[in-house]
Amino acid sequence: MGPSSASTLFDQFHCCDQFHDVSSKLFNSIANEITLLKLKQGETLYQQDTRGDSMALLIEGQLAIKLIHPDGSATILYEMAPGETVGASGLLIGHKRSATVIASQDSTLLCLSKTGFDRLLLKRPDLRSRFEQKIRPELLNNYLVRAIHNLLPDLDLATLHTLQSRLEWFDLYSGEMLFKQNDPSDALYFVIYGRLCYALQESLDRPLGEIAAGECVGEMGLITGEARGTSVYAVRDTLLARLDRKTFEELSQRYPHLEIQLARRVIQRNR
């Protein structure tokens, strides 16, 4: 890499919010771990469920972040604009990629290898918290979309995005009760991570079943209006997204197919 090209890459690298204060000296120490990549429209950068070996900074063009569901359908989570990064979560956490990334336009990117990323964090450990703050909401949103799709697989994108914006997020710690048997059915809950159990109130120590991450609870009562048939409590620290009855009714008036899809799903589960 010649001096002029190295200087250009540094300027592009520096434009990213996460890297804006990385010195030229530190950049030069990882420059051999950075490659310039050009993608044609429709080409794939990262495949969902593969191991992360690099992260990328978009210089020009546009990338689509897609969640591929088990039935083969896909949900576009968002479109990435120049200056944004993708792929850091796989390097930080070590899990498989949570979404597929495809060029929705001809695009130019800087790709930083895992070796270079690790070397960067070794010299600048403060960057770890900066990336963690960025990727946490992205990951949680991916998990939420999966949970919504499991309940409402035919939901259109406009309704999905509106639904996401109206949900209330909250934590339930291990041992805490979500609701009790015979409580009013005032909401449904998407389980983002963690685990819940359901049981009869008089025999909480003998659970009837579990509700895992990606599943939901409370949808029956939201449709029928009947009181809770069982008690539900957390057996692990759990993150939930709550859709209350009032919001559901407002959304159902705006998007009538939402209630139809939910009712169909409840019938299928009962069968």
Accessible surface in RSA format (square Angstrom, percent):
REM  Atomic radii and reference values for relative SASA: ProtOr
REM  Chains: A
REM  Algorithm: Lee & Richards
REM  Probe-radius: 1.40
REM  Slices: 20
REM RES _ NUM      All-atoms   Total-Side   Main-Chain    Non-polar    All polar
REM                ABS   REL    ABS   REL    ABS   REL    ABS   REL    ABS   REL
RES MET A   1   131.98  68.3  42.87  28.4  89.11 212.2  54.95  46.7  77.03 102.1
RES GLY A   2    35.40  43.7   0.00   N/A  35.40  43.7  25.69  70.5   9.71  21.7
RES PRO A   3   124.43  90.7 110.63 100.8  13.80  50.2 119.28  98.5   5.16  32.0
RES SER A   4    89.38  75.5  79.17 105.7  10.21  23.5  56.33 120.0  33.05  46.3
RES SER A   5    49.00  41.4  42.34  56.5   6.66  15.4  47.03 100.2   1.97   2.8
RES ALA A   6    22.71  20.9  21.65  33.4   1.06   2.4  21.98  30.9   0.73   1.9
RES SER A   7    61.61  52.1  53.80  71.8   7.82  18.0  31.81  67.7  29.81  41.8
RES THR A   8    71.92  51.2  69.63  70.6   2.29   5.5  45.40  61.0  26.52  40.1
RES LEU A   9    15.09   8.4  15.09  10.8   0.00   0.0  15.09  10.6   0.00   0.0
RES PHE A  10    39.21  19.6  39.21  24.3   0.00   0.0  39.21  23.8   0.00   0.0
RES ASP A  11    81.77  57.3  78.33  78.0   3.44   8.1  27.27  64.2  54.50  54.4
RES GLN A  12    47.85  26.8  43.36  31.7   4.50  10.7  18.13  38.6  29.73  22.5
RES PHE A  13     4.08   2.0   4.08   2.5   0.00   0.0   4.08   2.5   0.00   0.0
RES HIS A  14    64.95  35.5  59.24  41.2   5.70  14.6  35.86  37.0  29.08  33.8
RES CYS A  15   101.86  77.0  72.96  81.4  28.90  67.9  30.58  77.5  71.27  76.9
RES CYS A  16     0.05   0.0   0.00   0.0   0.05   0.1   0.05   0.1   0.00   0.0
RES ASP A  17   108.10  75.7 103.63 103.1   4.47  10.6  25.05  59.0  83.05  82.8
RES GLN A  18    19.77  11.1  19.77  14.5   0.00   0.0   0.00   0.0  19.77  15.0
RES PHE A  19     2.50   1.2   2.50   1.5   0.00   0.0   2.50   1.5   0.00   0.0
RES HIS A  20    95.55  52.2  88.76  61.7   6.79  17.4  65.28  67.3  30.27  35.2
RES ASP A  21    61.24  42.9  40.20  40.0  21.04  49.7  31.17  73.4  30.07  30.0
RES VAL A  22     0.17   0.1   0.00   0.0   0.17   0.4   0.02   0.0   0.14   0.4
RES SER A  23    60.39  51.0  50.03  66.8  10.36  23.9  49.93 106.3  10.46  14.7
RES SER A  24    60.84  51.4  57.34  76.5   3.50   8.1  23.03  49.1  37.80  53.0
RES LYS A  25   172.05  83.9 165.65 101.6   6.40  15.2 112.32 101.1  59.72  63.6
RES LEU A  26    20.53  11.4  16.58  11.9   3.96   9.9  19.84  13.9   0.69   1.9
RES PHE A  27     0.95   0.5   0.95   0.6   0.00   0.0   0.95   0.6   0.00   0.0
RES ASN A  28    95.66  66.0  77.29  74.7  18.37  44.2  26.08  62.8  69.58  67.3
RES SER A  29    50.58  42.7  30.59  40.8  19.98  46.0  42.45  90.4   8.12  11.4
RES ILE A  30     0.00   0.0   0.00   0.0   0.00   0.0   0.00   0.0   0.00   0.0
RES ALA A  31    14.00  12.9  13.89  21.4   0.11   0.2  13.97  19.7   0.03   0.1
RES ASN A  32   120.42  83.0  83.59  80.8  36.83  88.7  47.12 113.4  73.31  70.9
RES GLU A  33    38.00  21.8  32.95  24.9   5.05  12.0   2.81   5.4  35.20  28.7
RES ILE A  34     8.16   4.6   1.06   0.8   7.11  17.1   1.06   0.8   7.11  19.3
RES THR A  35    82.31  58.5  78.23  79.3   4.09   9.7  69.70  93.6  12.62  19.1
RES LEU A  36    93.01  51.8  61.82  44.2  31.19  78.4  61.82  43.4  31.19  83.9
RES LEU A  37    61.44  34.2  60.48  43.3   0.96   2.4  61.44  43.1   0.00   0.0
RES LYS A  38   143.58  70.0 122.26  75.0  21.32  50.8  95.26  85.7  48.32  51.5
RES LEU A  39    15.94   8.9  12.87   9.2   3.07   7.7  13.66   9.6   2.28   6.1
RES LYS A  40   138.34  67.5 138.13  84.8   0.21   0.5  88.24  79.4  50.11  53.4
RES GLN A  41   125.55  70.2 104.21  76.2  21.34  50.8  19.79  42.1 105.76  80.2
RES GLY A  42    50.43  62.2   0.00   N/A  50.43  62.2  28.94  79.4  21.48  48.1
RES GLU A  43    79.15  45.4  73.61  55.7   5.55  13.2  31.24  60.4  47.91  39.1
RES THR A  44    61.89  44.0  36.82  37.3  25.07  59.7  18.79  25.2  43.09  65.1
RES LEU A  45    26.44  14.7   5.35   3.8  21.09  53.0   6.42   4.5  20.02  53.9
RES TYR A  46    15.97   7.5  12.69   7.2   3.28   8.5  15.97  12.0   0.00   0.0
RES GLN A  47    94.59  52.9  91.41  66.8   3.18   7.6  35.19  74.9  59.39  45.0
RES GLN A  48    22.28  12.5  13.33   9.7   8.96  21.3   4.05   8.6  18.24  13.8
RES ASP A  49    81.93  57.4  72.33  72.0   9.61  22.7  22.72  53.5  59.22  59.1
RES THR A  50    59.21  42.1  54.56  55.3   4.65  11.1  55.09  74.0   4.11   6.2
RES ARG A  51   151.96  63.8 137.49  70.1  14.47  34.5  68.23  93.3  83.73  50.7
RES GLY A  52    12.88  15.9   0.00   N/A  12.88  15.9   0.00   0.0  12.88  28.8
RES ASP A  53    98.83  69.2  92.88  92.4   5.95  14.1  35.95  84.6  62.88  62.7
RES SER A  54    18.51  15.6  18.51  24.7   0.00   0.0  10.82  23.0   7.69  10.8
RES MET A  55     2.02   1.0   2.00   1.3   0.03   0.1   2.00   1.7   0.03   0.0
RES ALA A  56     0.57   0.5   0.00   0.0   0.57   1.3   0.57   0.8   0.00   0.0
RES LEU A  57     5.17   2.9   4.56   3.3   0.61   1.5   4.56   3.2   0.61   1.6
RES LEU A  58     0.37   0.2   0.00   0.0   0.37   0.9   0.00   0.0   0.37   1.0
RES ILE A  59    30.80  17.5  17.76  13.2  13.04  31.4  19.85  14.3  10.95  29.7
RES GLU A  60   105.66  60.7 103.99  78.7   1.67   4.0  33.64  65.1  72.02  58.8
RES GLY A  61    20.11  24.8   0.00   N/A  20.11  24.8   7.11  19.5  13.00  29.1
RES GLN A  62    55.51  31.0  55.51  40.6   0.00   0.0   2.31   4.9  53.19  40.3
RES LEU A  63     0.00   0.0   0.00   0.0   0.00   0.0   0.00   0.0   0.00   0.0
RES ALA A  64     4.13   3.8   4.13   6.4   0.00   0.0   4.13   5.8   0.00   0.0
RES ILE A  65     5.49   3.1   5.49   4.1   0.00   0.0   5.49   4.0   0.00   0.0
RES LYS A  66    55.77  27.2  55.77  34.2   0.00   0.0   8.60   7.7  47.17  50.2
RES LEU A  67     0.18   0.1   0.18   0.1   0.00   0.0   0.18   0.1   0.00   0.0
RES ILE A  68    59.70  34.0  52.34  39.0   7.35  17.7  52.34  37.7   7.35  20.0
RES HIS A  69     7.73   4.2   3.18   2.2   4.55  11.6   1.43   1.5   6.29   7.3
RES PRO A  70   137.19 100.0  92.38  84.2  44.81 162.9 106.20  87.7  30.99 192.6
RES ASP A  71   100.03  70.1  57.26  57.0  42.76 101.1  50.08 117.9  49.95  49.8
RES GLY A  72    57.08  70.4   0.00   N/A  57.08  70.4  31.60  86.7  25.48  57.1
RES SER A  73    49.86  42.1  38.02  50.7  11.83  27.3  48.49 103.3   1.36   1.9
RES ALA A  74    53.26  49.0  21.06  32.5  32.21  73.3  21.11  29.7  32.16  85.2
RES THR A  75    17.64  12.5  14.38  14.6   3.26   7.8   6.16   8.3  11.48  17.4
RES ILE A  76    59.39  33.8  57.03  42.5   2.36   5.7  57.03  41.1   2.36   6.4
RES LEU A  77    14.48   8.1   0.86   0.6  13.62  34.2   2.58   1.8  11.90  32.0
RES TYR A  78    67.89  31.7  59.61  33.9   8.28  21.5  60.78  45.7   7.11   8.8
RES GLU A  79    78.02  44.8  56.51  42.8  21.51  51.2  36.09  69.8  41.93  34.2
RES MET A  80     0.43   0.2   0.23   0.2   0.20   0.5   0.38   0.3   0.05   0.1
RES ALA A  81    48.80  44.9  48.19  74.4   0.60   1.4  48.79  68.7   0.01   0.0
RES PRO A  82    74.53  54.3  53.18  48.5  21.35  77.6  53.61  44.3  20.92 130.0
RES GLY A  83    29.82  36.8   0.00   N/A  29.82  36.8  19.93  54.7   9.89  22.1
RES GLU A  84    65.25  37.5  62.60  47.4   2.65   6.3  27.51  53.2  37.74  30.8
RES THR A  85     3.82   2.7   1.37   1.4   2.45   5.8   0.00   0.0   3.82   5.8
RES VAL A  86    19.86  13.1  14.25  12.9   5.61  13.5  19.86  17.3   0.00   0.0
RES GLY A  87    12.27  15.1   0.00   N/A  12.27  15.1   5.84  16.0   6.43  14.4
RES ALA A  88     3.83   3.5   2.41   3.7   1.42   3.2   2.41   3.4   1.42   3.8
RES SER A  89    18.26  15.4  17.61  23.5   0.65   1.5   3.02   6.4  15.24  21.3
RES GLY A  90     4.03   5.0   0.00   N/A   4.03   5.0   0.42   1.2   3.60   8.1
RES LEU A  91    11.12   6.2   0.00   0.0  11.12  28.0   0.00   0.0  11.12  29.9
RES LEU A  92    26.34  14.7   2.04   1.5  24.30  61.1   3.29   2.3  23.05  62.0
RES ILE A  93    97.68  55.6  66.76  49.7  30.91  74.5  72.10  51.9  25.57  69.4
RES GLY A  94    40.41  49.8   0.00   N/A  40.41  49.8  27.70  76.0  12.71  28.5
RES HIS A  95    44.57  24.4  38.83  27.0   5.74  14.7  42.62  43.9   1.95   2.3
RES LYS A  96   104.10  50.8  96.26  59.1   7.84  18.7  41.68  37.5  62.42  66.5
RES ARG A  97    16.16   6.8  12.22   6.2   3.94   9.4   9.74  13.3   6.42   3.9
RES SER A  98    15.84  13.4  10.58  14.1   5.26  12.1   5.98  12.7   9.86  13.8
RES ALA A  99     8.12   7.5   4.15   6.4   3.98   9.0   4.15   5.8   3.98  10.5
RES THR A 100     3.20   2.3   3.20   3.2   0.00   0.0   3.20   4.3   0.00   0.0
RES VAL A 101     4.55   3.0   4.55   4.1   0.00   0.0   4.55   4.0   0.00   0.0
RES ILE A 102    34.73  19.8  34.73  25.9   0.00   0.0  34.73  25.0   0.00   0.0
RES ALA A 103     0.74   0.7   0.00   0.0   0.74   1.7   0.00   0.0   0.74   2.0
RES SER A 104    32.11  27.1  18.51  24.7  13.60  31.3  24.86  52.9   7.25  10.2
RES GLN A 105    88.18  49.3  86.80  63.4   1.38   3.3  26.39  56.2  61.79  46.9
RES ASP A 106    87.96  61.6  73.23  72.9  14.73  34.8  32.75  77.1  55.21  55.1
RES SER A 107     4.59   3.9   0.00   0.0   4.59  10.6   1.64   3.5   2.95   4.1
RES THR A 108    13.45   9.6  13.45  13.6   0.00   0.0   6.08   8.2   7.38  11.2
RES LEU A 109     0.00   0.0   0.00   0.0   0.00   0.0   0.00   0.0   0.00   0.0
RES LEU A 110     4.41   2.5   2.58   1.8   1.84   4.6   2.62   1.8   1.80   4.8
RES CYS A 111    15.46  11.7  14.42  16.1   1.04   2.4   8.55  21.7   6.91   7.4
RES LEU A 112     7.05   3.9   6.90   4.9   0.16   0.4   6.90   4.8   0.16   0.4
RES SER A 113    31.66  26.8  29.36  39.2   2.30   5.3  30.34  64.6   1.32   1.9
RES LYS A 114    85.13  41.5  84.51  51.9   0.62   1.5  57.11  51.4  28.02  29.8
RES THR A 115    75.71  53.8  69.25  70.2   6.45  15.4  36.72  49.3  38.98  58.9
RES GLY A 116     0.00   0.0   0.00   N/A   0.00   0.0   0.00   0.0   0.00   0.0
RES PHE A 117     0.57   0.3   0.57   0.4   0.00   0.0   0.57   0.3   0.00   0.0
RES ASP A 118    60.36  42.3  53.29  53.0   7.07  16.7  27.89  65.6  32.47  32.4
RES ARG A 119    76.94  32.3  72.66  37.0   4.28  10.2  30.20  41.3  46.74  28.3
RES LEU A 120     0.00   0.0   0.00   0.0   0.00   0.0   0.00   0.0   0.00   0.0
RES LEU A 121    11.88   6.6   8.19   5.9   3.69   9.3   8.48   6.0   3.40   9.2
RES LEU A 122   142.63  79.4 119.71  85.6  22.91  57.6 125.79  88.3  16.83  45.3
RES LYS A 123   131.94  64.4 106.45  65.3  25.49  60.7  51.98  46.8  79.97  85.2
RES ARG A 124    48.96  20.6  48.81  24.9   0.15   0.4  29.73  40.6  19.24  11.7
RES PRO A 125    93.78  68.3  84.61  77.1   9.17  33.3  86.34  71.3   7.44  46.3
RES ASP A 126    69.67  48.8  57.03  56.8  12.64  29.9  50.05 117.8  19.62  19.6
RES LEU A 127     0.00   0.0   0.00   0.0   0.00   0.0   0.00   0.0   0.00   0.0
RES ARG A 128   105.62  44.3 105.62  53.8   0.00   0.0  34.83  47.6  70.79  42.9
RES SER A 129    56.64  47.9  55.20  73.7   1.44   3.3  36.11  76.9  20.53  28.8
RES ARG A 130    60.54  25.4  54.90  28.0   5.64  13.4  27.12  37.1  33.43  20.3
RES PHE A 131     0.11   0.1   0.11   0.1   0.00   0.0   0.11   0.1   0.00   0.0
RES GLU A 132    78.84  45.3  75.87  57.4   2.97   7.1  26.25  50.8  52.59  42.9
RES GLN A 133   139.41  78.0 120.27  87.9  19.14  45.6  47.95 102.1  91.45  69.4
RES LYS A 134    46.05  22.5  35.49  21.8  10.55  25.1  39.47  35.5   6.57   7.0
RES ILE A 135     9.55   5.4   9.55   7.1   0.00   0.0   9.55   6.9   0.00   0.0
RES ARG A 136   122.63  51.5 119.55  60.9   3.08   7.3  51.65  70.6  70.98  43.0
RES PRO A 137    79.23  57.7  69.71  63.5   9.51  34.6  74.71  61.7   4.52  28.1
RES GLU A 138    53.03  30.4  48.83  36.9   4.20  10.0  25.50  49.3  27.53  22.5
RES LEU A 139    14.85   8.3  14.82  10.6   0.03   0.1  14.82  10.4   0.03   0.1
RES LEU A 140    21.00  11.7  21.00  15.0   0.00   0.0  21.00  14.8   0.00   0.0
RES ASN A 141    38.00  26.2  37.57  36.3   0.43   1.0  14.95  36.0  23.05  22.3
RES ASN A 142     8.91   6.1   8.91   8.6   0.00   0.0   0.03   0.1   8.87   8.6
RES TYR A 143    68.80  32.1  66.56  37.9   2.23   5.8  43.66  32.8  25.14  31.0
RES LEU A 144     1.99   1.1   1.99   1.4   0.00   0.0   1.99   1.4   0.00   0.0
RES VAL A 145     1.79   1.2   1.64   1.5   0.15   0.4   1.64   1.4   0.15   0.4
RES ARG A 146    73.67  30.9  72.97  37.2   0.69   1.7  30.03  41.0  43.64  26.4
RES ALA A 147     0.69   0.6   0.00   0.0   0.69   1.6   0.00   0.0   0.69   1.8
RES ILE A 148     1.55   0.9   1.55   1.2   0.00   0.0   1.55   1.1   0.00   0.0
RES HIS A 149    22.21  12.1  19.63  13.6   2.58   6.6  18.09  18.6   4.12   4.8
RES ASN A 150    60.98  42.1  53.78  52.0   7.20  17.3  18.67  44.9  42.31  40.9
RES LEU A 151     1.49   0.8   1.23   0.9   0.26   0.7   1.25   0.9   0.25   0.7
RES LEU A 152     6.62   3.7   5.01   3.6   1.61   4.1   5.20   3.7   1.42   3.8
RES PRO A 153    56.88  41.5  42.98  39.2  13.90  50.5  42.98  35.5  13.90  86.4
RES ASP A 154   103.66  72.6  80.41  80.0  23.25  55.0  27.54  64.8  76.12  75.9
RES LEU A 155    25.84  14.4   3.86   2.8  21.98  55.3   3.86   2.7  21.98  59.1
RES ASP A 156    61.56  43.1  52.67  52.4   8.89  21.0  48.69 114.6  12.88  12.8
RES LEU A 157    75.32  41.9  67.84  48.5   7.48  18.8  69.17  48.6   6.15  16.5
RES ALA A 158    60.78  55.9  48.87  75.4  11.91  27.1  57.18  80.5   3.60   9.5
RES THR A 159     0.52   0.4   0.40   0.4   0.12   0.3   0.36   0.5   0.16   0.2
RES LEU A 160     9.70   5.4   9.70   6.9   0.00   0.0   9.70   6.8   0.00   0.0
RES HIS A 161    79.02  43.2  72.50  50.4   6.52  16.7  51.33  52.9  27.69  32.2
RES THR A 162    22.88  16.3  18.12  18.4   4.76  11.3  11.37  15.3  11.51  17.4
RES LEU A 163     0.72   0.4   0.68   0.5   0.04   0.1   0.68   0.5   0.04   0.1
RES GLN A 164    30.51  17.1  21.99  16.1   8.52  20.3  12.17  25.9  18.34  13.9
RES SER A 165    87.04  73.5  48.34  64.5  38.70  89.1  51.54 109.7  35.50  49.7
RES ARG A 166    98.09  41.2  79.05  40.3  19.04  45.3  27.80  38.0  70.28  42.6
RES LEU A 167    15.74   8.8   0.00   0.0  15.74  39.6   0.23   0.2  15.51  41.7
RES GLU A 168    93.64  53.8  88.08  66.6   5.56  13.2  41.82  80.9  51.82  42.3
RES TRP A 169    94.41  37.9  71.29  34.5  23.12  54.3  56.85  30.3  37.57  60.9
RES PHE A 170    54.07  27.1  46.15  28.6   7.92  20.6  54.07  32.8   0.00   0.0
RES ASP A 171    71.67  50.2  53.83  53.6  17.84  42.2   9.06  21.3  62.61  62.4
RES LEU A 172    12.95   7.2  12.73   9.1   0.22   0.6  12.73   8.9   0.22   0.6
RES TYR A 173   128.74  60.1 128.74  73.2   0.00   0.0  91.43  68.7  37.30  46.0
RES SER A 174    66.68  56.3  43.39  57.9  23.28  53.6  22.57  48.1  44.11  61.8
RES GLY A 175    60.89  75.1   0.00   N/A  60.89  75.1  33.12  90.9  27.77  62.2
RES GLU A 176    78.83  45.3  73.86  55.9   4.97  11.8  31.45  60.8  47.39  38.7
RES MET A 177    61.12  31.7  38.68  25.6  22.43  53.4  38.68  32.9  22.43  29.7
RES LEU A 178    24.68  13.7   3.63   2.6  21.05  52.9   4.32   3.0  20.37  54.8
RES PHE A 179    19.60   9.8  15.17   9.4   4.43  11.5  19.60  11.9   0.00   0.0
RES LYS A 180   103.57  50.5 103.57  63.5   0.00   0.0  47.85  43.1  55.72  59.3
RES GLN A 181    43.81  24.5  33.94  24.8   9.88  23.5   2.09   4.4  41.73  31.6
RES ASN A 182   113.49  78.3  93.77  90.6  19.72  47.5  26.23  63.1  87.26  84.3
RES ASP A 183    48.89  34.2  48.09  47.9   0.81   1.9   7.74  18.2  41.16  41.0
RES PRO A 184   103.60  75.5  94.05  85.7   9.55  34.7 100.63  83.1   2.97  18.5
RES SER A 185     7.32   6.2   0.66   0.9   6.66  15.3   0.41   0.9   6.91   9.7
RES ASP A 186    65.84  46.1  64.00  63.7   1.85   4.4  25.12  59.1  40.73  40.6
RES ALA A 187     0.13   0.1   0.00   0.0   0.13   0.3   0.00   0.0   0.13   0.3
RES LEU A 188     2.11   1.2   2.11   1.5   0.00   0.0   2.11   1.5   0.00   0.0
RES TYR A 189    13.02   6.1  13.02   7.4   0.00   0.0   0.47   0.4  12.55  15.5
RES PHE A 190     0.98   0.5   0.98   0.6   0.00   0.0   0.98   0.6   0.00   0.0
RES VAL A 191     0.12   0.1   0.00   0.0   0.12   0.3   0.00   0.0   0.12   0.3
RES ILE A 192     4.55   2.6   0.00   0.0   4.55  11.0   0.22   0.2   4.34  11.8
RES TYR A 193    81.19  37.9  81.19  46.2   0.00   0.0  62.21  46.7  18.98  23.4
RES GLY A 194    15.22  18.8   0.00   N/A  15.22  18.8   5.49  15.1   9.72  21.8
RES ARG A 195    59.73  25.1  59.73  30.4   0.00   0.0   7.08   9.7  52.65  31.9
RES LEU A 196     0.00   0.0   0.00   0.0   0.00   0.0   0.00   0.0   0.00   0.0
RES CYS A 197     5.00   3.8   5.00   5.6   0.00   0.0   0.00   0.0   5.00   5.4
RES TYR A 198    73.40  34.3  73.40  41.8   0.00   0.0  36.02  27.1  37.38  46.1
RES ALA A 199     0.00   0.0   0.00   0.0   0.00   0.0   0.00   0.0   0.00   0.0
RES LEU A 200    64.16  35.7  63.91  45.7   0.25   0.6  63.91  44.9   0.25   0.7
RES GLN A 201    65.79  36.8  57.70  42.2   8.08  19.2  35.37  75.3  30.41  23.1
RES GLU A 202   139.97  80.4  99.19  75.0  40.79  97.1  69.66 134.7  70.32  57.4
RES SER A 203    11.30   9.5   9.90  13.2   1.40   3.2   3.11   6.6   8.18  11.5
RES LEU A 204    53.78  30.0  47.44  33.9   6.34  15.9  47.63  33.5   6.15  16.5
RES ASP A 205   120.25  84.2  86.06  85.7  34.19  80.9  51.62 121.5  68.63  68.4
RES ARG A 206   161.07  67.6 154.04  78.5   7.03  16.7  67.94  92.8  93.13  56.4
RES PRO A 207    68.97  50.3  45.55  41.5  23.42  85.1  45.55  37.6  23.42 145.5
RES LEU A 208   105.43  58.7  71.89  51.4  33.54  84.3  76.26  53.6  29.17  78.5
RES GLY A 209    20.08  24.8   0.00   N/A  20.08  24.8  19.89  54.6   0.19   0.4
RES GLU A 210    97.32  55.9  72.06  54.5  25.25  60.1  23.49  45.4  73.83  60.3
RES ILE A 211    12.02   6.8  12.02   9.0   0.00   0.0  12.02   8.7   0.00   0.0
RES ALA A 212    25.46  23.4  25.12  38.8   0.34   0.8  25.12  35.4   0.34   0.9
RES ALA A 213    53.71  49.4  32.65  50.4  21.06  47.9  32.99  46.5  20.72  54.9
RES GLY A 214    14.09  17.4   0.00   N/A  14.09  17.4  13.01  35.7   1.08   2.4
RES GLU A 215    73.62  42.3  72.43  54.8   1.19   2.8  23.89  46.2  49.74  40.6
RES CYS A 216     7.13   5.4   0.70   0.8   6.43  15.1   0.32   0.8   6.81   7.3
RES VAL A 217    17.73  11.7  15.59  14.1   2.14   5.2  17.73  15.4   0.00   0.0
RES GLY A 218    11.09  13.7   0.00   N/A  11.09  13.7   6.24  17.1   4.85  10.9
RES GLU A 219    14.55   8.4  14.52  11.0   0.03   0.1   1.32   2.6  13.23  10.8
RES MET A 220    77.72  40.2  77.39  51.2   0.33   0.8  70.58  60.0   7.14   9.5
RES GLY A 221     7.74   9.6   0.00   N/A   7.74   9.6   4.61  12.7   3.13   7.0
RES LEU A 222     4.44   2.5   0.06   0.0   4.37  11.0   0.06   0.0   4.37  11.8
RES ILE A 223    52.16  29.7  25.74  19.2  26.42  63.7  26.78  19.3  25.38  68.9
RES THR A 224    65.27  46.4  30.75  31.2  34.52  82.3  38.16  51.3  27.10  41.0
RES GLY A 225    49.07  60.5   0.00   N/A  49.07  60.5  18.92  51.9  30.15  67.5
RES GLU A 226   116.42  66.8 109.36  82.7   7.06  16.8  40.46  78.3  75.96  62.0
RES ALA A 227    55.63  51.1  32.93  50.8  22.69  51.6  34.40  48.4  21.22  56.2
RES ARG A 228    11.46   4.8   6.83   3.5   4.64  11.0   7.03   9.6   4.43   2.7
RES GLY A 229    56.30  69.4   0.00   N/A  56.30  69.4  37.90 104.0  18.40  41.2
RES THR A 230    33.20  23.6  32.00  32.4   1.20   2.9  20.59  27.7  12.61  19.1
RES SER A 231     0.00   0.0   0.00   0.0   0.00   0.0   0.00   0.0   0.00   0.0
RES VAL A 232     1.39   0.9   1.39   1.3   0.00   0.0   1.39   1.2   0.00   0.0
RES TYR A 233    30.15  14.1  30.15  17.2   0.00   0.0  24.16  18.2   5.98   7.4
RES ALA A 234     0.93   0.9   0.00   0.0   0.93   2.1   0.00   0.0   0.93   2.5
RES VAL A 235    56.81  37.4  34.98  31.7  21.83  52.6  38.75  33.7  18.06  49.0
RES ARG A 236   134.05  56.3 130.58  66.6   3.47   8.3  40.44  55.3  93.61  56.7
RES ASP A 237    81.71  57.2  72.52  72.2   9.19  21.7  26.61  62.6  55.10  55.0
RES THR A 238     1.92   1.4   0.00   0.0   1.92   4.6   0.22   0.3   1.70   2.6
RES LEU A 239     7.16   4.0   7.16   5.1   0.00   0.0   7.16   5.0   0.00   0.0
RES LEU A 240     0.00   0.0   0.00   0.0   0.00   0.0   0.00   0.0   0.00   0.0
RES ALA A 241     0.00   0.0   0.00   0.0   0.00   0.0   0.00   0.0   0.00   0.0
RES ARG A 242    52.16  21.9  50.15  25.6   2.01   4.8   9.22  12.6  42.94  26.0
RES LEU A 243     4.12   2.3   3.93   2.8   0.18   0.5   4.12   2.9   0.00   0.0
RES ASP A 244    43.17  30.2  42.43  42.2   0.74   1.7  12.21  28.7  30.96  30.9
RES ARG A 245    65.84  27.6  65.30  33.3   0.54   1.3  39.30  53.7  26.55  16.1
RES LYS A 246   148.16  72.3 144.38  88.6   3.78   9.0  88.66  79.8  59.50  63.4
RES THR A 247    12.33   8.8  12.30  12.5   0.03   0.1   0.12   0.2  12.21  18.5
RES PHE A 248     6.28   3.1   6.28   3.9   0.00   0.0   6.28   3.8   0.00   0.0
RES GLU A 249    85.39  49.0  83.03  62.8   2.36   5.6  32.03  61.9  53.36  43.6
RES GLU A 250    71.98  41.3  63.93  48.4   8.05  19.2  37.19  71.9  34.79  28.4
RES LEU A 251     2.38   1.3   2.18   1.6   0.19   0.5   2.38   1.7   0.00   0.0
RES SER A 252    11.65   9.8   6.95   9.3   4.70  10.8   7.19  15.3   4.46   6.2
RES GLN A 253   154.73  86.5 124.99  91.3  29.74  70.8  46.15  98.2 108.59  82.4
RES ARG A 254   156.27  65.6 128.76  65.6  27.52  65.5  47.98  65.6 108.29  65.6
RES TYR A 255    28.99  13.5  28.85  16.4   0.14   0.4  23.29  17.5   5.70   7.0
RES PRO A 256    83.24  60.7  78.91  71.9   4.33  15.7  81.32  67.1   1.92  11.9
RES HIS A 257    59.57  32.6  58.92  41.0   0.65   1.7  48.13  49.6  11.44  13.3
RES LEU A 258     1.71   1.0   1.71   1.2   0.00   0.0   1.71   1.2   0.00   0.0
RES GLU A 259    81.10  46.6  81.10  61.4   0.00   0.0  15.22  29.4  65.88  53.8
RES ILE A 260    98.39  56.0  93.87  69.9   4.52  10.9  97.33  70.1   1.06   2.9
RES GLN A 261    19.00  10.6  15.48  11.3   3.51   8.4   7.91  16.8  11.08   8.4
RES LEU A 262     1.62   0.9   1.62   1.2   0.00   0.0   1.62   1.1   0.00   0.0
RES ALA A 263    30.24  27.8  29.54  45.6   0.70   1.6  29.98  42.2   0.26   0.7
RES ARG A 264   115.58  48.5 112.62  57.4   2.96   7.1  47.06  64.3  68.52  41.5
RES ARG A 265    64.49  27.1  63.65  32.4   0.85   2.0   3.62   4.9  60.87  36.9
RES VAL A 266     8.09   5.3   7.46   6.8   0.63   1.5   8.09   7.0   0.00   0.0
RES ILE A 267    88.72  50.5  88.06  65.6   0.66   1.6  88.68  63.9   0.04   0.1
RES GLN A 268    92.14  51.5  77.57  56.7  14.57  34.7  29.17  62.1  62.97  47.8
RES ARG A 269   104.45  43.9  71.13  36.3  33.32  79.3  47.62  65.1  56.83  34.4
RES ASN A 270    98.84  68.2  63.67  61.5  35.17  84.7  29.10  70.0  69.74  67.4
RES ARG A 271   226.44  95.1 160.71  81.9  65.73 156.5  76.09 104.0 150.35  91.1
END  Absolute sums over single chains surface
CHAIN  1 A    13373.2      10870.0       2503.2       7163.5       6209.7
END  Absolute sums over all chains
TOTAL         13373.2      10870.0       2503.2       7163.5       6209.7
